[in-house]
């Protein structure tokens, strides 16, 4: 079945450094890749997304890259701040009519002040 | 942005009772909603797809008779955990698809504790 692998499971960086989280998906029909940030006890919040017709997308300190051939996509956070500390989830969807998302296992990011 | 609400936010109940959780899309219509379960320090596990006006589609391993889903209108889906047991204790999150943007928006979640 469909599967999304996410690495690393935990990531600690110094404030101001960059953080990179990587995901690999298995379903070649996937064409939409959102990233969510979830703080403890709260709902996941969409932070950025990318569609399969685009290789890279940037929004201020956050960027996502997509390699459809390799079925990889990555989240890049630059100039990290303590408030970036949270759990980040990637997801893949094929928007075939079901809109079903397959989520990665999550990455716990800690930004050390 | 799109708003999805969930009620209640917290439930504590005795083993054997049934619990109903509501998910509402407040400022858009959602023909499709999803129900997830999230255990501590784990990812969101999709339980079922709730379709307005038709039966829900359950993921493999999810008991449809235990987790009853009703999507009675374009803005409301309900999840009823029947005969809840301690192992059903979890964080239940719904989401709704806003079709014009094809984006999934999450509710705030319901924390269920079964004693």
Interface residues (C-beta under 8 A of the other chain):
Chain A: X32 X34 X36 X41 X42 X43 X44 X45 X46 X49 X89 X95 X98 X99 X100 X101 X102 X103 X104 X105 X106 X108
Chain B: X32 X34 X41 X42 X43 X44 X46 X49 X57 X91 X93 X97 X102 X103 X104 X105 X106 X107 X108 X109 X111
